[in-house]
Amino acid sequence: MRSPAENDPVCWRRSTTPVPYPEALAFMERRAAEIRTGEASELVWLLEHPPVYTAGTSARPEDLLEPRFPVFEVGRGGKFTYHGPGQRVGYVMLDLARRGKDVRRFVRLLEDWLLGTLAEFGIAGERRPGRIGIWVALPDGGEGKIAALGVRVRRWVTYHGVSLNIDPDLSHFSGIVPCGLDRFPVTSMAALGVRATTAEVDAALKRRFEAVFGVAVREESSPVRE
């Protein structure tokens, strides 16, 4: 298989049951290697995990307050984060060698993807200088984090990606200092009064990905047994 051109369709997969984190990590590693060699197409994979904490390359031990769930050290950028039911994770495996070799632009596009998705549900997400992720105004006048980003790029192929809080149990974030930012709470679409199903969010993510990245997507079956 040849390496994908910039405007080639990107594969799109949705898992409808939680995928164990080690299985997803092993799949991403394998798929990224296959994309590099031209053996596989680029891929966006939407899924949920059973409750886990993950530690990025900048994670500080003191930010793990209470290991209530399994903890995995991973190669993505960032600090500690939580994944679990009610949170949609988007793993993005693209070949930046065919897309300009611009990591900053790639991260900006991921942010635009999340911002556009939230806007479809009437939520005004914002960037904050010096703080990774997508932020929203809270009813009490403060601000909260509704989506996170953490990526890795190896030989110009990306993996890991983004997470968007639809309606997770927000108390599960209390076992860590999310992304090392203890002054700001984590929030969700549901906490802001927006009720949306996973299928509705997935459809919005698909529309906005095609618009922001300027590519078509084509459906593929889930990469792990459900």
N, C-alpha and C positions, 0 to 999 in steps of 0.2 A: 504494500500500500504506500502511495506517495504521501509526503507531508502535506497537510492541508494548506490551501491558499487562504488569504485573509477573509474572503467573502464566501468560503465554503460553508455549508450548513454545519451546525454544532449539534452533537447528539444531546438528547434531553431525557433524563430518567427521573421517575418519581417512585419512591418506596412508600408504601402505605402502612407498614408496620415498623416498629422501632428496629434499627439495625445496631447490633453490638459495636461499640467503638473500635475494638481491635480489628474486626472484619472490615470495617470501612477504611481504616488506616492502611491495612494491607492491600486492599483493592486500589486505593489511590496511588500508593507507591508503585504498584504493578502497572496501572494504567498510564501514569506519567512516563514511566520508562518506555512503554509501548508507543506513546505519542512521539517521544523523542526519536525513536527509530523508524517511525512511519508505519508501525504495525497496527495502530488503532487510531480512531478519530478522536477529536477533541470532545469533551463531555462536560455537561453540567448535571449534577446529581442532587436532587432534593430529597431530604430524609429527616427523620428524628432519631435520636439516640435514647436508650435508657439513661437514667440520671448518672452523669459522670462529671468530674472536674478534669480539665486539661491544663497543662502548664506549658506555656510557650517558652521561647529561648530567653526571654527577659524576666521570667517568673522569679519572684523572691520567696524563699521558704516562709518568711513571716506573714505572707499574704494568704497562706493556707491556714485558716483559723480553726476549722473543724472538718476533718476528712470524713464527712458523712457518707460520701459516695466514693467509688473507685477513682483513683487519681492516675492520669496518664501523662507522662512527659512526651512532648511532641516537638517536631522540628519547625513548626510555624512561628512567625513573629508574634510578639505580644507576651502577656503575662498569664495569670490564671483566668479561666472562664468556665462557665457551667453550660452543659448541654443536657436537655431532657425533654420529656413529653410537653407538647404545647409550644415548643420552639422549633421553627423551621430552619434547618441548616442547608446551605447551598454550597456544595463543593464544586469548584470551578477549575477545570483542567484544560488550559489553553496553551497553544504554542506561540509564545511571544516572538519567537524568531521569525514568524510569518506575520506578526502584528506590530512591528515597529521596534521591538526590543526596548520598550519604555515601561518600566515597572511603575513609575509614578503615575503615568497615564492609566495603566491598568487599575491601580488602586482607586484613582479618581472615578473611573467608569463603574467600579463596584459600588462606590458611594452613590453615584447617580442612579444606579440600578435600584438600590434600596430606597432612595429618596422618591423616585418615581413610583415605586410600588406602594409606599405609604401614602403618597398623594392620591392614588386611586381610591383610598378609603377615607379621604378627607383629613389625613394626619400630616401636619407640617413638620417634617423632619429637618434637621439642620446639622451642618458641620460645626465643629469647634476647633479653633487653632490649638495645636498641641495635645489634642485629645482624639484618639482613634475611635471611630464608631459614629453612629447617628444618634442625635439628641433631640428631645422634644420638651416643650414647655409643659409643666405640671400644674394642676389646678391650684396648688398652694403658692404658686409664684416661683417655685424652684424649677429645676430641670432634671431630667432623667435620661438614662441610656436605654434605647429601645432596640438597637441592633449593633452587632459587633463585627469586626473584620480581623482576620488573621490569616496571612498567606505565606506560602513558601514558593520560591522559584528556584528550580534546579535545571541548569543548562537550558534556560529560557522557557521551560515548561512550568506552568503554575499548578499548584494544588492547595488543599485546604480552601478557605473562602470566607463565607459570611454566615451569620445567624440572625434571625429575626424573631422577636418574642411576640407570638400571637396570643397565647394564653397559658404560659407555664406557671407552675407554683413558684411565685417570686421568693418565698421563704427559702427555697433551695439555694439561692445565691448567697445566703448568710454565712455559709461555711467558708467563703473566700472573700478577699477584697477584689471584686471584679475588675480586671484590667489594671489593678494597682491603684484605683481611684476610690478612696474610702469616703470622699466628701459628697459623692453623688449616688443617688439610688438607681436601681434598675427598674424599668417599667415595661409595660406591654400594651399591645393594642386593646386587649380586654380591659386593662386597668384604666385606659383612657376612654372607656365607654364604647369602643368599637368592637362589635361581635362579628367575627368572620370565620368561616370554616377553612380548614387546611386546603381543600380543593379550590376555594375562592382565592386564597392567597397564592397558591401555586399558579393559577391561571394568570393572575396579575404579574407575578414574577416572570412568567414566560413572555407575556406581552412586552414588559419593560426591558427584559434582556434583549429581545430582538431589536427594539427601538434604540436602546443605548449603545449596544455593541455593533449595530448595523449588520446583523447576520440573521439568517433563518435558522430555526432549530427543527430537528426531526426526532420523533419519539423512538426510544429504544426500551427494551424490557429492563427490569431492575437487575443490577449486577450480582445480587446475592439472593439466596433463597428466602422467601417470606412465608 
